[in-house]
Amino acid sequence: MPRTVIKIAGESGMGIESSGMIVMKALKEMGFWVYGEREFPSLIKGGRANIQINFSDQQIYGMSDKIDISVAVDREGLLDSLETTKNRGIIINGFERWNKVIKNLDSIAEEKNLQIIHIPAREIAFSNGGNIIMVNVILLAYLWQVLGLDLEQLNDQIKIQFASKPDLIPVNLACSQGGFDFNPENGHPSFENLIDRTSLNKSPKILIDGNSSLVLGAIAAGVRTYFGYPMSPSSSILTYIADLADEYGIIVKQVEDEITAVQMSLGSMHMGTRSLTATSGGGFDLMTETVSLSAMIETPLVVIIAQRPGPATGLPTWTGQADVNLAIHAGHGEFARLVVACSEPESCFNLIQKTFNLAEKYQIPAIVLTEASIGMSYSTVLPFEQKIPVQRHLEENNPELTQNQRYQITDSGVSKRWLPGTHEAVYFANGDEHWDGGQLTETAEDTKAMINKRNIKEKSLLADLPEPELYGNPTAKTTIVGFGSTKKAVLDSLEILKTKGVEVNYLHYEFLWPVKTETIKSLFKNGNNLILIEGNYQGQFGTILEQKAEIKFSKKLLKYNGRPVVLEDVVAFVKSEIIN
């Protein structure tokens, strides 16, 4: 069956997200592959909000902008739906004053050949013993009618949604039945997509967002303290890990600012407890002094940057990829660091574990980049499997340790590390320049030697990192290059492009710094047409690749309006730049 795209739209605060979760969970339980992404303003209430849900019997990775059916909860939702629903699409309208507010609705519908079904949702709610809050349930039930699906699947999720308020379940189910049974005067709309349930794979799936996946990965990595200050789009990391704190024995503290959060996290790591903090670009600005301190005292530190468009406050709830340079270059002085980028739930779960192991092995700061369109989007994935062992790289039960071994000069730049109090050997974790036991030094010879030591780790770390992964036909002569959420849109587009006679493969980077270049050099030397896709104005990571790999991108698709790259962006760009 083809991908089906639904949008539920309305004013922020009208239960848009909870309505979307009911739909996504019901579809997941039926065996569909689901992808859902929210759009909402940085307001407590008010402004347009929506959740877009893509589902299919085949695996899908990201979002399409071709909306088949819109569910308009109110006036804002109807206006949004009229703008974004595709030609010949369907709008289920629950805004009952439409004819008084939107005078030209009929002409808009005729121009786009839209099928608009006006549902007296309030009337149906009241007649079934409900109230205005239950309008959403009625609209979702009618959506189920249009899709040709069994109402029982939707009702099961409604029961779960209201499990903590059992008195509300009967009236919500009555409203659901009322919406499902509604029969428009002109008949039900004609939906062109055949929802084929015979080919559904009933293998167990979970529906999860990227931020929750990061939390589960961090717990699997042994994180037992979390210090944070709320800053979207990372805020749900704090709330989710707090929900799991008692179950896993985690200390979680919301502190007064980002400086305190990162200082406490570094202190926790110094004393031996794996710790995590997360923020956005503006919060990371405040953390950069501590990032440099982590490098100087050679104590591992892991920070998540949930990217959003900037600068300054920017667009707090929207998405972007403009913090690459910030992650790679922020902090005073010169030192080795690790920068990685998540792309989807599995990546979030696994990459955070790998990052902790590498940060501890090389005793360096590590930055994990994510994005609003990763952290706050929902995907169906197979259940996670914990396959990555926790590797602390600590000296244990070594009676031969001496103070000078803590920052001893080595070929790899990595010295022995042990936790305070675990051995008789004592060292100074000194933020000033120091010698091998942490003793203060300002001599030219010592200074040069220690700066060399801290920077040479980058060479050792680079040798430990994998090359980027190549997806698609390895012999294709057009290669798209990207990182983060770009992966979702490109993987969705590969088969579509193939049907148009264009073979394209995709080179995906998880490890951004230090950067591996052999694969992309080989593709460039073989004459591949390299296309860069990034969610920023400058093509930040592409510039780094051009410098480090001595390659040149022939074309660049740069999207920086706060919206994610979708599969239609990729297909249209390749068609215009390659096919034509």
Secondary structure by P-SEA (a helix, b strand, c coil): ccbbbbbbbcccccaaaaaaaaaaaaaaaaccbbbbbbbbcccccccbbbbbbbbcccccccccccccbbbbccaaaaaaaaacccccbbbbcccccccccccaaaaaaaaaccbbbbbaaaaaaaaacccccaaaaaaaaaaaaaacccaaaaaaaaaaaacccccaaaaaaaaaaaaaaccccccccccccccccccccccbbbbbcaaaaaaaaaaaacccbbbbcccccaaaaaaaaaaaccccbbbbbbcccaaaaaaaaaaaaaacccccccccaaaaaaaaaaaaaaaaacbbbbbbbbccccccccccccccccccccccccccccccbbbbbbccaaaaacaaaaaaaaaaaacbbbbbbbccccccbbbbbcccccccccccccccccccccccccccccccccccccccccccbbbbbccccccccccccccaaaaaaaaaaaaaaaaaaaaacccccccccccccbbbbbccaaaaaaaacaaaaaaacbbbbbbbbccccccccaaaaaaaaaccbbbbbbccccaaaaaaaaaaacccccccccccccccccaaaaaaaaaacccc
